[in-house]
Amino acid sequence: MLFKNTPWPLLVLMTPLHLMALVLIYLRRENRPHIRLIARAVRAAFAGAPKMFRSRAKVQKLRRASLGQLAAAMTWNPRDLSGRRPVIRPLREL
């Protein structure tokens, strides 16, 4: 979802943070027994990437929110990302 729904300028900023958060989550002790399942999921995500990038243009063309609105809706707190904490904000009109 991150790669399909995020505009390129924000994607450049978010991708390294997203990947670091995933590595931290995957390396946690409680996730180690599931490492094969996690690796399969990552491989499946990369296998589906070409199809996703083809549909990305359509999704971005239909986007109504500005870059600023999208950035404001995202969490920038590393603890939220590494802890997989839900960040719930009030719904605002676009």
Secondary structure, DSSP 8 states (H G I E B T S, - for coil): -HHHHS-HHHHHHHHHHHHHHHHHHHTSGGGGGGHHHHHHHHHHHHHTHHHHHHHHHHHHHT--S-HHHHHHHS---HHHHHTT----------
